[in-house]
Amino acid sequence: MRRARGSAVLELSILFPSVLNGLTTGAVYALIALGLTLIYGVLHIINFAHGAALMVALYGVYFLHQRLGIDPYLALPIMVPAMFAFGYGLQRFVIGAASHGKDENILLVTLGLAVVLENLALFWFRSDTRTIDTPYTLSTVNILGALISTPKVVAFAGALVAAAVLLLVVGKTDLGRAIRAIAKERQGARLVGIDVDHVFAMSFGIGLACLGAAACFLLPAYYVNPNVGNGFVLIAFTIVVLGGMGSFAGALLGGFLIGVVESVGGLWLGESLGQIGIFLIFIAVLLFRPQGLFGARA
Amino acid sequence: MRGLLGIGAFGVAVAMLPLFVTSGYALNAIVMTLYAAALGQAWNILGGFGGQFSFGHAVFFGSGAYAMAVLQVKLGWNAWAALPAALAAGGAVGALVGALSFRYGLRGSYFALVTLAFAEVFRILANTFEFTGAGVGMIVPLKETVADLQPASRAGYLWLILALVLSGLLVSWWLKRSRYGAWLQAVRDDEESAAALGVNAFRVKLAAIIVSGGLMAAGGAFYVQYLHYIDPHIAYGPAVSVEALLGPIIGGMGTVWGPLLGAGALHLLGEATRGLMGDAPGINLVIYGIVLILMVTFLPSGIVGLLRRRLANA
């Protein structure tokens, strides 16, 4: 018993930094998932191109830094509007046009978009994994004895701010009211004069704008290659399903939870097997509680 | 019966191709087209006839491929004995995924998501355990004897994969005219109404995913025998899942000849882009993705639908 307690104390000293690390990663996951859950909540489609769009944003941040020397954090005012415009255009001119009002079509079109974007990146940039070097890439912050890398702390704070801005937009503005109206009752919203196609495109744009912000926070401590989105897309789906499709609070909490599960799972099971916990949670939630932990919809 | 005659004529015609085509490049192109068609046919049973869109058919492909490789390399089985085991592995994984997701009523996007997640779980498992060669993958030794299911010539492989494509055609043809096929298509079109008429939707869908998984696993087994190598990314990665659904969607979902036509069209398109743009990585899939989007937008019933409309207007 005594020995067991000793090892528990030892484990706590590893566990605490691991949990903190998980929380910082989880904040960025949450930001990615917020975009996905907004798109789902409004358009009732699952955006399979979400990971590919994140990859596009990461390349954007990368080239702004490499070619123009713009710091990733200062790239925020460029990347967020750029990704918004990209998303608006995609929904308005590609996804909306292809859907014919059928959900299966949207499923296939967003999958097709993912394939196109990923392979265009492969064609232009080859499969090389690229990283950027900033003065703060390797620096760390000491939090109660745990050393956490500075970019991760910034990402944590930035993701929370971005999430707060998103909640304000959806909660307090006219656009937000229109978005919520459409999410609840599409026909009714159209009848009271809301331009549904425009709001769909706005929602998709905002969803991708979240990815623009996430990319700026991610890249200093991460890398980019044409397949980088794949790793995130299933994690983002897991968070969205876990938090309840369309629920913002759920996406935030789900993001932190998944970040910690991944980090602590990796500690016990190793880097490779650690990720399996996420997918098992995902499958279990889909099967047994598809409305999510916080969702009310049965 | 006309359908059967068509399938027979197709089989004889393709089987005789090696008499006229001698170039290794051309024969390989035919083999790879038939292989893509076989994967598409497997997907089409569940996705086309059954309306359950799987985005993770790699889970069946990879299980067949790994069963084939592990049984031969680690356990010393003969390839002919490993083949039915590989098919059974695909069917068993199909039963597992189907029993879970259909029991809990997953449909549409949710079903697509859960298949994707299953493929990912299997990829991580294969990437972790020594038993499957972990991240390094497995090499199946070159033997080049029919006794080891490795014909010495490309023609032999062509006949092997042709046999698989013919079984796919026969299953699809049977689905078009059997009572079971009618149930499956009724469940696709309106599950509640079908259930109201006494169709057990759960069992109908479960049977479809088992057959679909078994055929997909046969495709995986063929891959291992033809290319002698498998790793977690090839086996369970998203590329195979996408390849399996492209053909039927472009050719025509829920039709007998759709997957084959789609695979043929995609292969010709691939050759044409290679001729125009050189052998650049990714460019093929860029074109495939664009074709997928255009087909969904403008031709939701695929090439078969287009041909039917032309014939009806003529």
Interface residues (C-beta under 8 A of the other chain):
Chain A: I45 I46 F48 V94 A97 A98 H100 K102 D103 E104 N105 L107 L108 V109 L111 G112 L113 A114 V115 V116 E118 N119 L120 A121 L122 F123 R126 S127 P226 N230 L234 F237 T238 V241 G270 S272 L273 Q275 I276 F279 L280 F282 I283 L286 L287 F288 P290
Chain B: F53 F55 L100 S101 R103 Y104 L106 G108 S109 Y110 A112 L113 V114 L116 A117 F118 E120 V121 I124 L125 N127 T128 G135 P238 V242 L245 I249 A280 P281 G282 I283 N284 L285 V286 Y288 G289 I290 L292 I293 V296 T297 P300
